[in-house]
Amino acid sequence: MTIVISLDNPPPPRQHAFMRLNGWELLYLVAFLVALLFVFFDDSLGTAERAGGIALISGCVTAYVRLGRRAVGVGYRSWEGRTYVVLLLVLFTPVAAICPPTRFVLFALCAQCFMMIPKNQAKVAVIIFNVAPALEFLFVPPPREELVVFLGVTILVLTFAMTFGPWIVDIVGQSRERASLIQELEIRRAEVATLSAERGALAERERLAGEIHDTLAQGFTSIIMLLQQPEARRIELAVQTARENLAEARTLITALSPAPLSGATLEEALGRITSQFGEELAVSTAFEVRGDFRATSTKVEVVLLRAAQEALANVRKHARSRAVAVTLEYTPEATRLTVRDDGTGFDPSTAEGYGLRGMRARIEQVGGTLTLTGPPSGGTLLEAAIPADQPGGPAPSDHSDPPAKEHHRAASDDR
């Protein structure tokens, strides 16, 4: 099965909370509109002062739309942000001087400074915003009450801005770092998912290759050898092998358990393939079960069956033996499968072929070991041992185990 993920039309990225300006812009709009109302309804202002104040506040709004709004989203290194702050200083300071109630807009303007220019520069800009209107006092000394109000508002705004401005800047900076880390993690997770899918596909191909090698390929080899001498008995065996190959093919397609185990125990399947091997090659074969029967998982049974099939296939192709013995032994420590032949043996320096490599990999996957030796008496001895406590295997049950099998010879054929 192939899974294809299309990225031609990926979902739009979710905007981070620190990048949303709706709330800030609503604050700016309300502040500037209220400032316009203060200027418009201030009876102490003349017509020229009122018109000038309205024009200056409108200029602040225009500067934000043209420069400030773009500067908020691109960080602290844009010329738009610095230009906007300078324009605010030039435009708003006269308004605050001629109409003191408009100074409450500084709560919004100070926040803008920290959002558009570096933190230290923003602190300087905030101080200038709050102190600049006092330049008027150099020319026109204010009444004591007005001076006290001015100092109180200035101290309040400066304290608020110097406390919350840097704090908000630090939170936004950390949020940006975390957003970057999250994006990087998502990219890495996608890469890991891709690699996992590729690894899974490769493992599945290797598994199928091993299944085909252990079943269909060996079956076709047997059919070819049987048909090279077209006797009635050999033709019958070839037809039987072809039917079993067809069953194996259907099993692979439907992902069922291996055909030799379908409806049979491991002992019965091993005895059958051993007996069939002897009939095909006209050699003496023996299958024996030793020890007390112990239930094993289907995975372990499949591994042992495939190991026996591969061992017999190697005997057929290379050993030129006259006798083969297959033994399945249950010990307290492990389940052991041994295949012994009296053939030509093997050269330890020769590299293992695909079949032996696949067999060793299968056995090691279930925690077992595979040894291949040449006994002094000649021939080859293959032993596969899988620990009794192999993970995934069913625990022994005193109520479900069949009777023990001691030294039971399941099949023997001397020809």
C-alpha positions as CSV (number, residue, x, y, z in Angstrom):
1,M,0.0,0.0,0.0
2,T,1.3,3.4,-0.9
3,I,0.4,6.5,1.0
4,V,0.7,9.8,-1.0
5,I,0.6,13.1,0.9
6,S,0.0,16.0,-1.5
7,L,1.4,19.4,-0.5
8,D,0.2,21.2,-3.6
9,N,-2.6,23.0,-1.6
10,P,-1.4,22.9,2.1
11,P,-3.7,24.4,4.7
12,P,-3.0,28.1,5.5
13,P,-0.7,28.5,8.4
14,R,-2.4,29.6,11.6
15,Q,-1.4,33.1,12.6
16,H,0.3,33.4,16.0
17,A,-1.4,35.3,18.7
18,F,1.4,37.8,19.0
19,M,1.1,38.7,15.3
20,R,-2.6,39.6,15.5
21,L,-3.2,43.3,15.4
22,N,-6.9,43.6,15.6
23,G,-7.0,44.4,19.3
24,W,-4.2,46.9,19.1
25,E,-5.7,48.7,16.1
26,L,-9.0,49.0,17.8
27,L,-7.2,50.6,20.7
28,Y,-5.4,53.1,18.4
29,L,-8.6,53.9,16.5
30,V,-10.6,54.6,19.7
31,A,-7.7,56.7,21.2
32,F,-7.3,58.9,18.1
33,L,-11.1,59.3,17.7
34,V,-11.5,60.4,21.3
35,A,-8.5,62.7,20.9
36,L,-10.3,64.3,17.9
37,L,-13.4,64.8,20.1
38,F,-11.4,66.5,22.8
39,V,-9.9,68.9,20.3
40,F,-13.1,69.5,18.6
41,F,-15.1,70.3,21.8
42,D,-12.4,72.2,23.7
43,D,-13.8,75.7,24.0
44,S,-10.5,77.1,25.1
45,L,-9.0,76.5,21.6
46,G,-9.4,79.0,18.8
47,T,-10.5,78.0,15.4
48,A,-6.9,77.9,14.0
49,E,-5.7,75.8,17.0
50,R,-8.7,73.5,16.7
51,A,-8.2,73.0,12.9
52,G,-4.5,72.5,13.5
53,G,-5.1,69.9,16.2
54,I,-7.5,67.9,14.0
55,A,-5.1,68.0,11.1
56,L,-2.2,66.8,13.3
57,I,-4.2,63.9,14.7
58,S,-5.4,63.0,11.2
59,G,-1.8,63.0,10.2
60,C,-1.0,60.5,13.0
61,V,-3.7,58.2,11.8
62,T,-2.4,58.5,8.2
63,A,1.2,57.8,9.3
64,Y,0.1,54.6,11.1
65,V,-1.9,53.3,8.0
66,R,1.0,54.1,5.6
67,L,4.0,53.2,7.8
68,G,3.3,52.0,11.3
69,R,1.0,49.1,10.3
70,R,3.6,47.6,8.1
71,A,6.4,48.1,10.6
72,V,4.7,46.1,13.4
73,G,4.8,42.8,11.5
74,V,8.4,42.9,10.1
75,G,10.4,43.3,13.3
76,Y,12.7,46.0,14.6
77,R,15.0,46.6,11.7
78,S,12.6,48.3,9.2
79,W,13.0,52.0,8.3
80,E,9.2,52.3,8.4
81,G,9.1,51.8,12.2
82,R,11.7,54.4,13.0
83,T,10.2,56.9,10.5
84,Y,6.7,56.4,12.0
85,V,7.9,57.1,15.6
86,V,9.7,60.3,14.5
87,L,6.5,61.4,12.7
88,L,4.5,60.7,15.8
89,L,6.9,62.9,17.9
90,V,6.6,65.7,15.4
91,L,2.8,65.5,14.9
92,F,1.5,64.6,18.4
93,T,3.7,66.8,20.6
94,P,2.0,70.1,19.5
95,V,-1.5,68.5,20.0
96,A,-0.6,67.5,23.6
97,A,0.7,71.0,24.2
98,I,-2.4,72.8,23.0
99,C,-4.9,70.3,24.3
100,P,-3.6,68.6,27.5
101,P,-6.6,66.1,27.7
102,T,-5.3,64.4,24.6
103,R,-2.3,63.2,26.5
104,F,-4.1,60.0,27.5
105,V,-3.4,58.8,23.9
106,L,0.2,58.3,25.1
107,F,-0.9,54.9,26.6
108,A,-1.4,53.7,23.0
109,L,1.5,55.5,21.5
110,C,4.0,54.3,24.0
111,A,2.9,50.7,23.3
112,Q,3.5,51.4,19.6
113,C,7.1,52.5,20.3
114,F,8.0,49.1,21.9
115,M,6.3,47.2,19.0
116,M,8.2,49.1,16.2
117,I,11.7,50.0,17.3
118,P,14.3,48.3,19.6
119,K,13.7,48.3,23.3
120,N,16.3,50.8,24.3
121,Q,15.3,53.2,21.5
122,A,11.7,52.8,22.5
123,K,12.4,53.8,26.1
124,V,14.1,57.1,24.8
125,A,11.1,57.7,22.6
126,V,8.6,57.2,25.4
127,I,10.5,59.7,27.6
128,I,10.5,62.3,24.8
129,F,6.8,61.7,24.2
130,N,6.0,62.5,27.8
131,V,8.4,65.3,28.5
132,A,8.2,67.2,25.2
133,P,4.9,68.9,26.0
134,A,6.6,70.4,29.0
135,L,8.6,72.6,26.7
136,E,5.6,74.9,26.6
137,F,6.2,75.7,30.3
138,L,9.5,77.3,29.4
139,F,7.6,80.1,27.7
140,V,4.3,80.1,29.6
141,P,4.6,79.1,33.3
142,P,1.7,76.9,34.2
143,P,-0.6,77.2,37.2
144,R,0.3,75.1,40.2
145,E,-2.7,72.8,39.7
146,E,-1.9,72.2,36.0
147,L,1.7,71.5,36.8
148,V,0.7,68.9,39.5
149,V,-1.7,67.2,37.0
150,F,1.0,67.2,34.3
151,L,3.6,65.6,36.6
152,G,1.1,63.0,37.9
153,V,0.1,62.0,34.4
154,T,3.6,61.9,33.2
155,I,4.9,59.7,36.1
156,L,1.9,57.4,35.7
157,V,2.4,57.0,31.9
158,L,6.2,56.5,32.2
159,T,5.8,54.0,35.0
160,F,3.2,52.0,33.0
161,A,5.2,52.2,29.8
162,M,8.6,51.3,31.3
163,T,7.1,48.4,33.2
164,F,4.8,46.7,30.7
165,G,6.6,47.7,27.4
166,P,9.8,45.7,28.0
167,W,7.8,42.9,29.5
168,I,5.6,42.6,26.5
169,V,8.6,42.9,24.1
170,D,10.3,40.0,26.0
171,I,7.1,37.9,25.8
172,V,6.8,38.5,22.1
173,G,10.4,37.6,21.6
174,Q,10.0,34.4,23.4
175,S,6.9,33.6,21.5
176,R,8.7,34.2,18.2
177,E,11.5,31.8,19.3
178,R,8.9,29.2,20.3
179,A,7.1,29.6,17.1
180,S,10.3,29.1,15.2
181,L,11.1,26.0,17.3
182,I,7.6,24.6,16.7
183,Q,7.9,25.1,13.0
184,E,11.3,23.4,13.0
185,L,9.9,20.5,15.0
186,E,7.0,20.2,12.6
187,I,9.5,20.0,9.7
188,R,11.6,17.4,11.5
189,R,8.5,15.4,12.4
190,A,7.4,15.4,8.7
191,E,10.9,14.2,7.8
192,V,10.8,11.5,10.4
193,A,7.4,10.4,9.1
194,T,8.7,10.3,5.6
195,L,11.8,8.3,6.6
196,S,9.6,5.9,8.7
197,A,7.3,5.3,5.8
198,E,10.3,4.6,3.5
199,R,11.8,2.4,6.2
200,G,8.5,0.5,6.6
201,A,8.2,0.1,2.8
202,L,11.8,-1.2,2.7
203,A,11.2,-3.6,5.5
204,E,8.0,-4.9,3.9
205,R,9.8,-5.4,0.6
206,E,12.5,-7.4,2.4
207,R,9.9,-9.4,4.2
208,L,8.1,-10.2,0.9
209,A,11.4,-11.1,-0.7
210,G,12.2,-13.5,2.1
211,E,8.7,-15.0,1.9
212,I,8.9,-15.5,-1.9
213,H,12.4,-17.0,-1.6
214,D,11.4,-19.4,1.2
215,T,8.2,-20.5,-0.5
216,L,7.6,-20.0,-4.2
217,A,11.2,-20.0,-5.3
218,Q,12.0,-23.2,-3.5
219,G,8.8,-24.8,-4.7
220,F,9.7,-24.0,-8.4
221,T,13.1,-25.4,-7.8
222,S,11.6,-28.7,-6.6
223,I,9.2,-28.8,-9.6
224,I,12.1,-28.3,-12.0
225,M,14.1,-31.1,-10.4
226,L,11.2,-33.4,-10.4
227,L,10.3,-32.8,-14.0
228,Q,13.8,-33.4,-15.2
229,Q,13.1,-37.1,-14.8
230,P,9.4,-37.4,-15.9
231,E,8.4,-40.5,-14.0
232,A,4.9,-41.0,-12.9
233,R,5.7,-40.7,-9.2
234,R,7.8,-37.5,-9.8
235,I,5.1,-36.0,-12.0
236,E,2.6,-36.6,-9.2
237,L,5.0,-34.9,-6.7
238,A,5.5,-32.0,-9.1
239,V,1.8,-31.5,-9.3
240,Q,1.5,-31.6,-5.5
241,T,4.3,-29.1,-5.2
242,A,2.7,-26.8,-7.7
243,R,-0.6,-26.9,-5.8
244,E,1.3,-26.0,-2.6
245,N,3.0,-23.2,-4.4
246,L,-0.4,-21.9,-5.5
247,A,-1.5,-22.0,-1.9
248,E,1.6,-20.1,-0.8
249,A,0.9,-17.5,-3.4
250,R,-2.6,-17.0,-2.2
251,T,-1.4,-16.9,1.4
252,L,1.0,-14.1,0.5
253,I,-1.7,-12.2,-1.3
254,T,-4.2,-12.4,1.5
255,A,-1.6,-12.0,4.3
256,L,-2.7,-15.2,6.0
257,S,-0.5,-17.5,8.0
258,P,2.0,-19.7,6.0
259,A,0.3,-22.4,4.1
260,P,2.2,-25.4,5.7
261,L,0.8,-24.2,9.1
262,S,-2.7,-23.7,7.9
263,G,-4.8,-26.2,9.9
264,A,-1.7,-28.1,11.1
265,T,0.7,-27.9,14.1
266,L,4.4,-27.1,13.7
267,E,5.3,-30.7,14.3
268,E,2.9,-31.9,11.5
269,A,4.2,-29.3,9.1
270,L,7.8,-30.1,9.7
271,G,7.1,-33.8,9.4
272,R,5.3,-33.3,6.1
273,I,8.0,-31.2,4.4
274,T,10.7,-33.6,5.6
275,S,8.8,-36.6,4.2
276,Q,8.1,-34.7,1.0
277,F,11.8,-33.9,0.7
278,G,12.7,-37.5,1.0
279,E,10.2,-38.5,-1.7
280,E,11.5,-35.8,-4.1
281,L,15.2,-36.7,-3.8
282,A,14.8,-40.4,-3.0
283,V,17.0,-40.1,0.1
284,S,16.5,-41.3,3.7
285,T,14.8,-38.7,5.9
286,A,13.8,-38.7,9.5
287,F,11.9,-36.2,11.7
288,E,11.9,-36.4,15.5
289,V,10.3,-34.4,18.3
290,R,12.0,-34.4,21.7
291,G,11.0,-33.0,25.0
292,D,7.8,-31.8,26.5
293,F,5.6,-29.9,24.1
294,R,5.4,-26.2,24.8
295,A,3.0,-23.7,23.1
296,T,4.9,-21.1,21.1
297,S,3.6,-18.0,19.2
298,T,2.7,-18.2,15.5
299,K,5.6,-15.9,14.7
300,V,8.1,-18.4,16.3
301,E,6.5,-21.3,14.5
302,V,6.7,-19.5,11.1
303,V,10.4,-18.7,11.8
304,L,11.2,-22.3,12.6
305,L,9.3,-23.6,9.6
306,R,11.0,-21.2,7.2
307,A,14.4,-22.2,8.7
308,A,13.7,-25.9,8.0
309,Q,12.5,-25.1,4.5
310,E,15.7,-23.1,3.7
311,A,17.9,-25.8,5.3
312,L,16.3,-28.5,3.2
313,A,16.6,-26.3,0.1
314,N,20.3,-25.9,0.7
315,V,20.7,-29.6,1.1
316,R,18.8,-30.1,-2.2
317,K,21.0,-27.7,-4.1
318,H,24.5,-28.2,-2.6
319,A,24.9,-31.2,-0.2
320,R,24.4,-34.3,-2.5
321,S,23.5,-36.1,0.7
322,R,22.0,-39.6,1.2
323,A,20.3,-39.0,4.6
324,V,18.8,-36.0,6.3
325,A,17.5,-35.8,9.9
326,V,15.3,-33.0,11.2
327,T,14.8,-32.7,15.0
328,L,12.5,-30.4,16.9
329,E,13.4,-30.3,20.6
330,Y,11.7,-28.5,23.5
331,T,14.0,-27.7,26.4
332,P,13.4,-25.5,29.5
333,E,15.6,-22.9,28.0
334,A,14.7,-22.9,24.3
335,T,12.9,-24.4,21.4
336,R,15.6,-25.9,19.1
337,L,15.4,-27.0,15.4
338,T,18.3,-29.0,14.0
339,V,18.8,-30.2,10.4
340,R,21.7,-32.6,9.8
341,D,22.8,-34.1,6.5
342,D,25.7,-36.4,5.5
343,G,26.5,-34.5,2.3
344,T,29.7,-32.7,1.2
345,G,29.6,-30.1,3.9
346,F,30.4,-26.5,3.4
347,D,33.3,-24.1,3.3
348,P,33.2,-21.7,6.4
349,S,35.1,-19.0,4.4
350,T,32.3,-18.8,1.8
351,A,29.9,-15.9,2.3
352,E,26.3,-16.7,3.2
353,G,23.8,-16.5,0.4
354,Y,20.5,-14.6,0.4
355,G,18.7,-17.6,1.9
356,L,21.0,-18.0,4.9
357,R,21.1,-14.3,5.6
358,G,17.3,-14.1,5.5
359,M,17.1,-17.1,7.8
360,R,19.5,-15.6,10.3
361,A,17.7,-12.3,10.2
362,R,14.3,-13.9,10.9
363,I,15.7,-15.9,13.8
364,E,17.4,-12.9,15.4
365,Q,14.2,-10.9,15.1
366,V,12.6,-13.2,17.6
367,G,15.7,-13.2,19.9
368,G,17.1,-16.5,18.7
369,T,20.5,-17.7,17.3
370,L,21.5,-19.6,14.2
371,T,24.7,-21.8,14.1
372,L,26.0,-23.7,11.1
373,T,28.8,-26.2,11.6
374,G,30.5,-29.1,9.9
375,P,30.5,-32.2,12.3
376,P,33.6,-34.4,12.3
377,S,31.5,-37.2,10.8
378,G,31.0,-35.0,7.7
379,G,28.0,-33.2,6.3
380,T,26.4,-30.1,7.8
381,L,24.6,-29.4,11.0
382,L,22.2,-26.4,11.2
383,E,20.8,-25.4,14.6
384,A,18.2,-22.7,15.3
385,A,17.5,-21.9,19.0
386,I,14.8,-19.6,20.2
387,P,14.5,-18.8,23.9
388,A,11.5,-20.1,25.7
389,D,10.7,-16.7,27.1
390,Q,10.7,-15.1,23.6
391,P,8.5,-11.9,23.8
392,G,5.1,-12.3,22.3
393,G,4.9,-16.0,22.9
394,P,2.1,-17.4,24.9
395,A,2.8,-18.5,28.4
396,P,2.8,-22.3,29.1
397,S,-0.5,-23.5,30.5
398,D,-0.9,-26.6,32.6
399,H,-4.5,-27.1,31.3
400,S,-4.0,-26.6,27.6
401,D,-0.8,-28.4,26.8
402,P,-1.1,-31.7,24.9
403,P,0.6,-34.8,26.2
404,A,4.4,-34.8,26.1
405,K,6.2,-36.2,23.1
406,E,9.4,-38.1,23.9
407,H,11.6,-39.2,21.1
408,H,8.8,-39.6,18.7
409,R,9.9,-40.4,15.1
410,A,7.3,-38.8,12.9
411,A,8.6,-39.8,9.5
412,S,11.3,-42.1,8.2
413,D,12.0,-43.2,4.6
414,D,14.9,-45.3,3.5
415,R,15.5,-45.5,-0.2
